[in-house]
Amino acid sequence: MSLSGKVAIVTGGNSGIGKAVVLALAAAGANTVIDYVVDPDATEDLEKQIVALGDKTLAVQADVSKVSDLQMLVDKAVEAFGRVDIMVNNAGIETRTSILDTTEAQYERVMEVNLKSAFFGTQIAARQMIAQGGGGRIINMTSVHEDWPMPGNTAYCLSKGGMRMLTRTAGVELGPHGILVLGVGPGAVATPINASTMNDPGKLKTLDAAIPLGRLAQPEEIADVVAFLCGDGASYMTAATIFVDAGIMHSSPGL
Ligand SMILES: NC(=O)c1ccc[n+]([C@@H]2O[C@H](COP(=O)([O-])OP(=O)(O)OC[C@H]3O[C@@H](n4cnc5c(N)ncnc54)[C@H](O)[C@@H]3O)[C@@H](O)[C@H]2O)c1
């Protein structure tokens, strides 16, 4: 599969799943725009890895919870590479707080970083794709929790449930423009967002035991699916979520 000549933006692209997505898209030949908010050193290391692959890349510091930063991100991608073909709305956070304890500030932050960013990331990228012509791909990094309750993480589940309907509705609305909108719903992935579980042997054993394949995913196992969805092989897919969860949604009553 080749993404040669394509330009891809990945939000939250300097760590975890986002970093693996940047590398997978670059390995397929795309020019990448790495959005980040923290850790410029990790971003610089990633830029070097991409240049070593022979691709062009640009790092942009942009807080995706702000519409003005998202607009600036897309504008910088167009300034550097002339177009945007792929937008991966990947940035996300969680609070792991019960509905009984979640504060207004926690609720608003989760919704802004996860859902508002995906809504306006979709809008701004789609406007650019329509203006330049030729369609495009928008990938929303949702979660099994777009559909599967996670007690103690209600705001997160709500944001991912919103991304589920964003993916479906925007997919229908943007289909006539040749813009395909797809969700990728990971199960449990070995990334910094799961550090507290991975650093607790008891919790990790329980989680591994609940997963039919017996282990967390590596970020690359999610990124390879994203790369496929950005390529020619996924030309008849839109308004749907592809779960990459080793069957966990069907095997456990909720973790
Ligand atoms: N790891 C998992 O088990 C798992 C499972 C399902 C879904 N996901 C989703 O995958 C996505 C990536 O998470 P991850 O596991 O790689 O964790 P991560 O913490 O490594 O990545 C999250 C990224 O988002 C960035 N980010 C946070 N706030 C931001 C903001 N305001 N603007 C721009 N970037 C911001 C972070 O800096 C980081 O780079 C998230 O949307 C998460 O909900 C992860």
The ligand as a Gaussian input file, in Angstrom:
#p B3LYP/6-31G(d) Opt

LIG

0 1
 N       -4.170000       3.203000      25.131000
 C       -5.379000       2.662000      25.083000
 O       -5.619000       1.608000      25.708000
 C       -6.474000       3.302000      24.285000
 C       -7.641000       2.577000      24.077000
 C       -8.676000       3.138000      23.332000
 C       -8.544000       4.406000      22.818000
 N       -7.394000       5.109000      23.034000
 C       -7.311000       6.455000      22.471000
 O       -6.144000       6.591000      21.702000
 C       -5.764000       7.974000      21.673000
 C       -4.275000       8.080000      21.966000
 O       -4.039000       7.673000      23.307000
 P       -2.717000       6.889000      23.756000
 O       -3.136000       5.628000      24.344000
 O       -1.720000       6.888000      22.673000
 O       -2.240000       7.811000      24.973000
 P       -1.134000       8.960000      25.050000
 O       -1.370000       9.616000      26.350000
 O        0.201000       8.406000      24.730000
 O       -1.543000       9.922000      23.831000
 C       -2.426000      10.981000      23.942000
 C       -1.831000      12.137000      23.164000
 O       -2.753000      13.237000      23.152000
 C       -2.017000      14.416000      23.429000
 N       -2.872000      15.486000      23.914000
 C       -3.495000      15.584000      25.122000
 N       -4.144000      16.764000      25.192000
 C       -3.930000      17.412000      24.017000
 C       -4.331000      18.648000      23.495000
 N       -5.091000      19.495000      24.210000
 N       -3.921000      19.001000      22.248000
 C       -3.141000      18.164000      21.518000
 N       -2.722000      16.969000      21.970000
 C       -3.120000      16.602000      23.206000
 C       -0.981000      13.964000      24.443000
 O        0.068000      14.914000      24.597000
 C       -0.534000      12.660000      23.807000
 O        0.428000      12.896000      22.798000
 C       -6.667000       8.687000      22.680000
 O       -7.713000       9.340000      22.004000
 C       -7.215000       7.551000      23.523000
 O       -8.464000       7.842000      24.093000
 C       -6.357000       4.585000      23.753000

